[in-house]
Amino acid sequence: MTKAIIVVFLTLMMFSCTDINQGENTIDKLENLKAENDSLRKIVADIETKYVFDSITIRDIPSYKNTYELNSKVAGEIVFVGYNVNKKTNVILVDSFSYNPKKLYNPDTLKLNNGGFIYETELNSKQISLKGIMETKNEYGKGYEGFYNTAIGTKKN
């Protein structure tokens, strides 16, 4: 009978030690998960202050000062262009717009082509004006919206 009591007692002690170890393991796992969660929150908070793009392209923009004559210097600028293909990045040309509230008159959305929005217009007077709105939005990160206005003139001799 004494041996049976000792065996039962030892078995109960082993199970109680296992429960204590499992409890400590669970506490350690919870602490690790909490630390990981805190670090992920910091990463997400940092992403929310950045512009996030789906894709990127490189543009080589030649200088308007280039003459392209023999032995002349040629200059340009290479830029990295980030863009979203999520249909939330747009360039919309308009006849006119108002700011408050934002209203676009006769909008024409340009198509996205490898990170660029190609436009073509006729220079039917000495100077024409292009106006529009540029906007990019994404699920994460900052969005951007800005008005666009440029003038294109004929070459003077």
Backbone hydrogen bonds in HBPLUS format (Angstrom, degrees):
<---DONOR---> <-ACCEPTOR-->    atom                        ^
c    i                          cat <-CA-CA->   ^        H-A-AA   ^      H-
h    n   atom  resd res      DA  || num        DHA   H-A  angle D-A-AA Bond
n    s   type  num  typ     dist DA aas  dist angle  dist       angle   num
A0005-ILE N   A0001-MET O   3.01 MM   4  6.31 156.0  2.07 149.3 155.7     1
A0006-ILE N   A0002-THR O   2.91 MM   4  6.18 157.9  1.96 149.1 155.3     2
A0007-VAL N   A0003-LYS O   2.92 MM   4  6.14 161.4  1.96 150.1 154.9     3
A0008-VAL N   A0004-ALA O   2.95 MM   4  6.13 164.5  1.98 149.9 154.0     4
A0009-PHE N   A0005-ILE O   2.81 MM   4  5.94 159.8  1.85 148.6 155.1     5
A0010-LEU N   A0006-ILE O   2.83 MM   4  6.03 163.7  1.86 153.1 156.9     6
A0011-THR N   A0007-VAL O   2.93 MM   4  6.07 156.0  1.98 146.1 153.2     7
A0012-LEU N   A0008-VAL O   2.92 MM   4  6.15 160.1  1.96 150.6 155.6     8
A0013-MET N   A0009-PHE O   2.97 MM   4  6.23 153.3  2.04 146.2 153.9     9
A0014-MET N   A0010-LEU O   2.96 MM   4  6.21 153.3  2.03 146.8 153.6    10
A0015-PHE N   A0011-THR O   3.04 MM   4  6.33 163.0  2.07 152.2 156.3    11
A0016-SER N   A0012-LEU O   2.96 MM   4  6.16 154.2  2.03 146.1 153.5    12
A0017-CYS N   A0013-MET O   2.94 MM   4  6.16 152.3  2.02 146.4 153.6    13
A0018-THR N   A0014-MET O   2.96 MM   4  6.19 156.7  2.01 148.4 155.0    14
A0019-ASP N   A0015-PHE O   2.94 MM   4  6.19 155.4  2.00 146.1 152.5    15
A0020-ILE N   A0016-SER O   3.02 MM   4  6.24 153.9  2.09 142.8 149.5    16
A0021-ASN N   A0017-CYS O   2.88 MM   4  6.16 161.9  1.91 153.1 157.7    17
A0022-GLN N   A0018-THR O   2.84 MM   4  6.04 158.1  1.88 150.0 156.6    18
A0023-GLY N   A0019-ASP O   2.89 MM   4  6.06 152.0  1.97 143.7 151.7    19
A0024-GLU N   A0020-ILE O   2.89 MM   4  6.20 156.3  1.95 149.2 155.6    20
A0025-ASN N   A0021-ASN O   2.83 MM   4  6.05 158.1  1.88 149.0 155.5    21
A0026-THR N   A0022-GLN O   2.87 MM   4  6.04 154.9  1.93 146.0 152.8    22
A0027-ILE N   A0023-GLY O   2.97 MM   4  6.21 156.0  2.03 146.7 153.0    23
A0028-ASP N   A0024-GLU O   2.92 MM   4  6.19 159.3  1.97 149.5 155.1    24
A0029-LYS N   A0025-ASN O   2.88 MM   4  6.13 158.9  1.92 148.6 154.5    25
A0030-LEU N   A0026-THR O   2.90 MM   4  6.13 159.2  1.95 149.0 154.7    26
A0031-GLU N   A0027-ILE O   2.96 MM   4  6.21 157.5  2.01 149.7 155.5    27
A0032-ASN N   A0028-ASP O   2.94 MM   4  6.19 158.4  1.98 150.8 156.7    28
A0033-LEU N   A0029-LYS O   2.86 MM   4  6.09 159.5  1.91 151.5 157.3    29
A0034-LYS N   A0030-LEU O   2.90 MM   4  6.07 151.7  1.98 145.7 153.6    30
A0035-ALA N   A0031-GLU O   3.01 MM   4  6.25 158.4  2.06 146.6 151.8    31
A0036-GLU N   A0032-ASN O   2.94 MM   4  6.18 158.9  1.99 148.7 154.8    32
A0037-ASN N   A0033-LEU O   2.85 MM   4  5.99 157.2  1.90 145.7 152.3    33
A0038-ASP N   A0034-LYS O   2.92 MM   4  6.15 159.2  1.97 149.2 154.3    34
A0039-SER N   A0035-ALA O   3.01 MM   4  6.26 155.9  2.07 146.3 152.6    35
A0040-LEU N   A0036-GLU O   2.92 MM   4  6.18 152.9  1.99 148.3 156.0    36
A0041-ARG N   A0037-ASN O   2.93 MM   4  6.19 150.0  2.02 147.9 156.3    37
A0042-LYS N   A0038-ASP O   3.11 MM   4  6.42 149.8  2.21 143.2 150.6    38
A0043-ILE N   A0039-SER O   3.07 MM   4  6.39 153.7  2.15 144.1 151.1    39
A0044-VAL N   A0040-LEU O   2.93 MM   4  6.16 166.9  1.94 153.7 156.6    40
A0045-ALA N   A0041-ARG O   2.90 MM   4  6.03 157.7  1.95 145.2 151.9    41
A0046-ASP N   A0042-LYS O   2.96 MM   4  6.15 148.3  2.06 142.5 151.0    42
A0047-ILE N   A0043-ILE O   2.90 MM   4  6.19 153.4  1.97 150.0 157.7    43
A0048-GLU N   A0044-VAL O   3.02 MM   4  6.24 152.5  2.10 149.1 155.7    44
A0049-THR N   A0046-ASP O   3.16 MM   3  5.52 154.0  2.23 106.8 114.5    45
A0050-LYS N   A0047-ILE O   2.94 MM   3  5.22 167.0  1.96 117.4 121.4    46
A0142-LYS N   A0050-LYS O   2.60 MM  92  5.60 165.3  1.62 149.4 155.0    47
A0054-ASP N   A0083-TYR O   3.12 MM  29  6.10 125.6  2.43 118.8 132.3    48
A0055-SER N   A0083-TYR O   2.99 MM  28  5.54 154.5  2.05 166.8 172.3    49
A0083-TYR N   A0055-SER O   2.98 MM  28  5.54 163.0  2.01 142.6 145.1    50
A0057-THR N   A0081-VAL O   2.86 MM  24  5.24 151.8  1.93 142.4 151.7    51
A0081-VAL N   A0057-THR O   2.75 MM  24  5.24 176.4  1.76 165.1 165.3    52
A0059-ARG N   A0079-VAL O   2.88 MM  20  5.30 165.1  1.91 156.2 161.3    53
A0079-VAL N   A0059-ARG O   2.85 MM  20  5.30 160.7  1.88 154.3 160.7    54
A0061-ILE N   A0077-GLU O   2.75 MM  16  5.12 171.7  1.76 158.2 155.9    55
A0077-GLU N   A0061-ILE O   2.81 MM  16  5.12 149.3  1.90 135.3 145.6    56
A0063-SER N   A0075-ALA O   2.95 MM  12  5.45 167.3  1.96 134.4 130.4    57
A0066-ASN N   A0063-SER O   3.27 MM   3  5.65 167.7  2.28 110.1 113.9    58
A0072-SER N   A0069-GLU O   3.12 MM   3  5.49 151.5  2.21 135.7 132.6    59
A0137-LYS N   A0088-LYS O   3.17 MM  49  5.31 127.2  2.46 112.5 126.9    60
A0090-ASN N   A0135-GLU O   2.83 MM  45  5.40 154.6  1.90 151.2 159.6    61
A0135-GLU N   A0090-ASN O   2.97 MM  45  5.40 161.9  2.00 157.0 159.1    62
A0110-LEU N   A0091-VAL O   2.90 MM  19  5.71 173.3  1.90 172.5 174.2    63
A0092-ILE N   A0133-ILE O   2.96 MM  41  5.36 164.6  1.98 155.8 160.8    64
A0133-ILE N   A0092-ILE O   2.92 MM  41  5.36 145.9  2.04 139.8 150.2    65
A0093-LEU N   A0108-ASP O   2.95 MM  15  5.16 152.1  2.03 148.3 139.1    66
A0108-ASP N   A0093-LEU O   2.75 MM  15  5.16 137.6  1.93 152.8 164.3    67
A0094-VAL N   A0131-LYS O   2.89 MM  37  5.65 159.2  1.94 135.2 139.3    68
A0095-ASP N   A0105-TYR O   2.95 MM  10  5.72 157.9  2.00 164.3 168.4    69
A0105-TYR N   A0096-SER O   2.91 MM   9  5.34 161.4  1.94 167.5 161.7    70
A0098-SER N   A0103-LYS O   2.93 MM   5  5.20 151.0  2.02 142.9 151.6    71
A0103-LYS N   A0098-SER O   3.12 MM   5  5.20 152.0  2.21 134.3 136.2    72
A0113-ASN N   A0116-GLY O   2.72 MM   3  5.14 157.0  1.77 155.7 163.2    73
A0116-GLY N   A0113-ASN O   3.03 MM   3  5.14 161.1  2.06 109.4 115.1    74
A0154-THR N   A0126-LYS O   2.88 MM  28  5.30 149.7  1.97 150.2 151.1    75
A0128-ILE N   A0152-ILE O   2.82 MM  24  5.34 161.8  1.85 153.9 158.2    76
A0152-ILE N   A0128-ILE O   2.84 MM  24  5.34 162.7  1.86 153.0 158.6    77
A0130-LEU N   A0150-THR O   2.79 MM  20  5.30 165.2  1.81 156.5 161.7    78
A0150-THR N   A0130-LEU O   2.88 MM  20  5.30 157.7  1.93 152.8 159.4    79
A0132-GLY N   A0148-TYR O   2.76 MM  16  4.85 140.4  1.92 146.7 143.3    80
A0148-TYR N   A0132-GLY O   2.74 MM  16  4.85 168.1  1.76 133.9 133.8    81
A0134-MET N   A0146-GLY O   2.74 MM  12  5.27 168.1  1.75 164.8 169.1    82
A0146-GLY N   A0134-MET O   2.79 MM  12  5.27 156.6  1.84 153.7 160.7    83
A0136-THR N   A0144-TYR O   2.79 MM   8  5.23 152.6  1.86 149.5 153.8    84
A0144-TYR N   A0136-THR O   2.88 MM   8  5.23 158.2  1.92 148.4 154.5    85
